[in-house]
């Protein structure tokens, strides 16, 4: 702190170099204020080390001069440091539905006044995994693939919904792989879900569903619409990666859908490829249904969900995909992501 006397006075020793109150007006002296700031910094630093978010409110009160301000401040600092060094009332760790042995560091979230998200038994973290060779990494990948293939489409969809719940309740785990687990992904990938989503930067698919590397096969294109490339990508996911769920995900305030609802002559002014893409979306919107809608938010949601349903209907025309659905190997769903809340509605 620049002086041993100043530092010792903070923690309640009998140094006379720092006065707690001004000798004339009786108000806390400038050095005493500096001591309080320093102690507050220590407490906040301890809280940050424990992973706790802290909000402090400072109020001024006139204490009787008979109270030893230095001793009181030191006691407050010790109590604050002890309190903030403890883990929060409830914690979240690891990734739900993680492959066997996923190593995941603990992350603590400050207690909230509302009831926390209830963890299912299968959400509980594994004890951790370590490996030292490509052979062990391959073995680990095989175990993860076997677990992924053993789940039913309904279980996969439920896990996806739980991941989104963690995200919008602010208890997302942001699962990350260790170096060894990333090495295991070199040999193969085994995602359980394929998602056709929009390219919008506000809709990062893995984050919205709180999933990690190798968990989701993602196809993103403006307006989340099907064309030759996007359909071929989903066919690859279904027939070769054996995904259990196909999800078409639209979102609130989609610029592509909004642009597709513009007059035909406006769209014709766009570059040829963009014009073709917007007209493809426009063809499935059936805008006559929206003529009497006056609420802009309702119109936005209805137009986006209509586009999602249109893409799902196109998937239903694919014989290979529908054969998987009829044999209970695949589930197709639509979704609407609300940017303002973080919630995904499935339909």
C-alpha positions in Angstrom: 0.0 0.0 0.0 3.1 2.3 -0.1 3.5 2.4 3.7 3.6 -0.3 6.3 1.8 2.0 8.7 -1.0 2.6 6.2 -1.3 -1.2 5.6 -1.3 -2.1 9.3 -3.9 0.5 10.1 -6.4 -1.1 7.7 -6.4 -4.3 9.7 -6.8 -2.8 13.1 -3.3 -2.3 14.6 -2.5 0.6 16.8 -0.6 2.8 14.4 -1.2 6.5 15.0 -0.1 7.5 11.5 -3.6 7.2 10.1 -6.5 9.1 11.8 -9.9 7.5 11.3 -11.6 10.9 11.7 -10.6 14.5 11.0 -9.6 16.2 14.2 -11.8 19.3 13.6 -15.0 18.2 11.9 -15.1 14.6 13.1 -15.8 13.3 9.6 -13.8 10.3 8.3 -10.4 11.4 7.1 -9.2 11.1 3.5 -6.8 8.3 4.5 -9.6 6.5 6.2 -11.7 6.8 3.0 -8.7 5.4 1.1 -8.5 2.5 3.6 -12.1 1.7 3.0 -11.6 1.7 -0.7 -8.6 -0.6 -0.4 -10.5 -3.0 1.9 -13.5 -3.0 -0.4 -11.2 -3.9 -3.3 -9.8 -6.8 -1.3 -13.3 -8.1 -0.7 -14.4 -7.7 -4.3 -11.1 -9.4 -5.4 -11.9 -12.4 -3.1 -15.4 -12.5 -4.4 -14.1 -12.6 -8.0 -11.7 -15.4 -7.2 -14.6 -17.4 -5.9 -16.6 -16.8 -9.1 -19.3 -14.7 -7.4 -20.9 -11.6 -9.0 -21.1 -8.9 -6.3 -23.1 -5.7 -6.1 -22.1 -3.2 -3.4 -24.1 -0.3 -2.1 -22.2 2.4 -0.1 -24.0 4.6 2.4 -22.7 7.3 4.7 -23.5 7.2 8.4 -22.2 9.3 11.2 -20.7 7.0 13.7 -19.9 8.0 17.3 -16.3 9.0 17.7 -15.9 6.5 20.5 -16.0 3.6 18.1 -12.6 2.4 16.8 -13.3 2.9 13.1 -10.1 1.0 12.1 -10.9 -2.1 14.1 -14.5 -2.1 12.8 -13.4 -1.8 9.2 -10.9 -4.7 9.6 -13.6 -6.9 11.1 -15.9 -6.1 8.2 -13.2 -6.9 5.7 -12.5 -10.3 7.3 -16.2 -11.2 7.4 -16.7 -10.1 3.8 -13.7 -12.1 2.5 -14.9 -15.2 4.4 -18.4 -14.9 3.1 -17.5 -14.3 -0.5 -14.9 -17.1 -0.5 -17.6 -19.7 -0.1 -19.2 -21.4 -3.1 -22.6 -20.1 -4.2 -25.8 -21.7 -2.9 -26.2 -23.8 -6.0 -23.8 -24.7 -8.7 -23.8 -25.9 -12.2 -21.1 -28.1 -13.8 -20.3 -30.2 -16.9 -22.5 -30.8 -19.9 -25.7 -32.7 -19.9 -25.7 -35.9 -22.1 -21.9 -35.6 -22.2 -19.9 -38.5 -23.6 -18.6 -40.9 -21.0 -15.7 -39.3 -19.1 -16.0 -35.7 -20.3 -13.7 -33.5 -18.2 -15.4 -30.2 -17.3 -14.3 -27.5 -14.8 -16.7 -26.4 -12.2 -18.5 -23.1 -12.7 -20.5 -21.4 -10.0 -23.5 -19.2 -10.4 -24.6 -16.7 -7.7 -27.8 -17.7 -5.9 -31.0 -16.2 -7.3 -34.2 -15.5 -5.6 -36.1 -17.7 -8.0 -36.1 -21.5 -8.0 -33.1 -22.8 -9.9 -33.3 -25.1 -12.8 -33.7 -28.7 -11.6 -31.1 -31.0 -12.9 -32.1 -34.4 -14.2 -30.1 -37.4 -13.2 -28.7 -37.8 -16.7 -27.6 -34.1 -16.5 -25.2 -34.9 -13.7 -21.5 -34.5 -14.7 -19.1 -37.4 -15.2 -16.0 -37.6 -13.0 -13.6 -36.6 -15.8 -11.5 -38.3 -18.4 -7.8 -38.3 -19.3 -5.9 -39.9 -22.1 -2.4 -39.9 -23.4 -2.5 -41.5 -26.8 -4.4 -41.7 -30.0 -5.5 -45.2 -29.1 -7.1 -44.0 -25.9 -8.7 -41.1 -27.8 -10.2 -43.5 -30.3 -11.5 -45.7 -27.5 -13.1 -42.7 -25.9 -14.7 -41.6 -29.2 -16.1 -45.1 -29.7 -17.7 -45.0 -26.2 -19.2 -41.6 -26.9 -20.6 -42.8 -30.2 -22.1 -45.9 -28.6 -23.8 -43.7 -26.0 -25.1 -41.3 -28.7 -26.5 -44.1 -30.8 -28.2 -45.7 -27.9 -30.5 -42.8 -27.2 -34.0 -42.5 -28.8 -35.1 -39.5 -30.9 -37.4 -38.4 -28.0 -34.5 -38.5 -25.5 -32.3 -36.4 -27.9 -35.0 -33.8 -28.4 -35.5 -33.6 -24.6 -31.8 -33.1 -24.0 -31.9 -30.3 -26.6 -34.8 -28.6 -24.8 -33.0 -28.9 -21.5 -30.0 -27.2 -23.0 -32.0 -24.3 -24.2 -33.6 -24.0 -20.8 -30.2 -23.7 -19.2 -29.3 -21.0 -21.7 -32.3 -18.7 -21.2 -32.2 -19.2 -17.4 -28.6 -18.0 -17.4 -27.1 -21.3 -16.1 -25.5 -22.4 -19.4 -22.4 -24.5 -18.9 -20.8 -23.6 -22.2 -19.2 -27.1 -22.5 -15.7 -27.1 -23.8 -13.5 -30.1 -24.7 -10.2 -30.9 -23.2 -7.2 -31.4 -25.5 -7.6 -35.1 -25.3 -11.3 -35.0 -26.1 -10.7 -32.8 -29.1 -8.2 -35.3 -30.2 -10.9 -38.0 -30.0 -13.0 -36.0 -32.4 -10.2 -36.3 -35.1 -11.3 -39.9 -35.8 -15.0 -39.4 -36.1 -18.0 -37.2 -35.3 -21.3 -38.5 -33.9 -23.8 -35.6 -33.4 -27.3 -36.6 -32.4 -29.0 -33.5 -33.8 -29.0 -31.8 -37.2 -30.3 -28.2 -37.3 -31.2 -26.1 -40.3 -30.9 -22.5 -38.9 -30.5 -19.0 -40.1 -27.2 -17.3 -40.7 -28.2 -14.4 -38.4 -25.3 -13.5 -36.1 -27.7 -13.3 -33.1 -28.6 -17.0 -33.4 -25.5 -19.0 -32.6 -27.0 -22.5 -32.6 -24.6 -24.3 -30.2 -24.8 -21.5 -27.6 -28.6 -21.3 -27.8 -28.8 -25.0 -26.9 -25.8 -25.0 -24.6 -24.0 -27.7 -26.6 -20.3 -28.4 -27.3 -18.0 -29.5 -30.0 -19.3 -32.4 -32.0 -22.8 -32.3 -30.4 -24.8 -30.7 -33.3 -24.5 -30.9 -37.1 -25.4 -27.3 -38.1 -26.5 -26.0 -41.5 -27.0 -22.2 -41.5 -28.3 -20.2 -44.4 -30.3 -16.9 -44.6 -33.9 -17.6 -43.9 -33.2 -21.2 -42.9 -34.6 -22.4 -46.2 -34.0 -25.6 -48.2 -32.1 -25.7 -51.5 -29.9 -28.2 -53.1 -26.9 -27.6 -50.8 -28.8 -27.4 -47.5 -31.0 -30.5 -48.3 -27.9 -32.5 -49.3 -26.2 -31.5 -46.0 -29.2 -32.7 -44.0 -29.4 -36.0 -46.0 -25.7 -36.6 -45.2 -26.5 -36.0 -41.5 -29.4 -38.5 -41.5 -28.0 -41.3 -43.6 -24.3 -41.2 -42.7 -24.1 -39.5 -39.3 -27.3 -41.2 -38.0 -28.7 -38.1 -36.3 -31.9 -38.7 -34.3 -33.5 -35.3 -34.6 -33.9 -32.8 -37.5 -34.8 -29.3 -36.4 -35.7 -26.4 -38.6 -35.0 -23.3 -36.5 -36.5 -19.9 -37.3 -36.1 -16.8 -35.2 -37.6 -13.5 -34.1 -37.1 -10.6 -36.5 -35.6 -12.6 -39.3 -34.4 -10.2 -41.9 -34.7 -12.7 -44.8 -38.3 -13.4 -44.1 -39.1 -9.7 -43.7 -37.4 -8.9 -47.0 -39.2 -11.8 -48.7 -42.5 -10.0 -47.8 -41.6 -6.9 -49.8 -43.4 -6.3 -53.2 -42.2 -8.3 -56.2 -40.8 -5.3 -58.0 -38.5 -4.5 -55.0 -37.1 -8.0 -54.9 -36.3 -7.8 -58.6 -33.8 -5.0 -57.9 -31.6 -7.4 -55.8 -28.7 -9.4 -57.2 -30.0 -12.5 -59.1 -29.0 -15.1 -56.5 -30.5 -13.1 -53.6 -33.6 -12.4 -55.6 -34.1 -16.1 -56.2 -33.6 -17.0 -52.6 -36.1 -14.3 -51.4 -38.7 -15.3 -53.9 -38.3 -18.9 -52.8 -39.2 -17.9 -49.2 -42.0 -15.6 -50.4 -43.6 -18.4 -52.4 -44.3 -20.4 -49.2 -45.5 -17.5 -47.0 -49.1 -17.2 -48.4 -49.1 -13.5 -47.5 -52.9 -13.2 -48.0 -53.2 -14.7 -44.5 -51.4 -11.7 -43.0 -53.4 -8.9 -44.6 -55.6 -8.2 -41.5 -52.8 -8.5 -38.9 -52.0 -5.1 -37.3 -49.7 -6.2 -34.5 -46.1 -6.1 -35.8 -44.7 -8.6 -33.4 -47.6 -11.1 -34.1 -47.0 -10.6 -37.8 -43.3 -11.2 -37.4 -43.8 -14.5 -35.4 -46.5 -15.7 -37.8 -44.5 -15.1 -40.9 -41.3 -16.8 -39.4 -43.2 -19.9 -38.1 -45.0 -20.2 -41.5 -41.6 -20.3 -43.2 -40.3 -22.9 -40.8 -43.4 -25.1 -41.4 -42.9 -24.7 -45.1 -39.3 -26.0 -44.8 -40.5 -28.9 -42.6 -43.1 -29.8 -45.2 -40.4 -29.9 -47.9 -38.4 -32.3 -45.7 -41.4 -34.5 -45.6 -41.3 -34.9 -49.3 -37.9 -36.6 -49.1 -38.5 -40.4 -49.2 -35.2 -41.4 -47.5 -35.8 -39.0 -44.6 -39.4 -40.1 -44.1 -38.4 -43.8 -44.1 -36.3 -43.0 -41.1 -39.2 -41.2 -39.4 -41.6 -44.1 -40.0 -39.1 -46.6 -38.5 -38.8 -44.4 -35.4 -35.2 -43.6 -36.1 -35.7 -39.9 -36.7 -37.8 -37.1 -35.4 -38.5 -33.8 -37.3 -39.4 -30.6 -35.5 -39.7 -26.9 -36.1 -38.6 -24.2 -33.7 -38.9 -20.5 -33.1 -36.1 -18.7 -31.3 -37.1 -15.6 -29.4 -34.1 -13.3 -29.4 -35.5 -11.1 -26.6 -35.9 -14.0 -24.1 -33.6 -16.7 -25.4 -36.4 -19.2 -25.4 -37.0 -21.7 -28.2 -40.6 -22.8 -28.8 -40.8 -26.3 -30.5 -43.7 -27.3 -32.7 
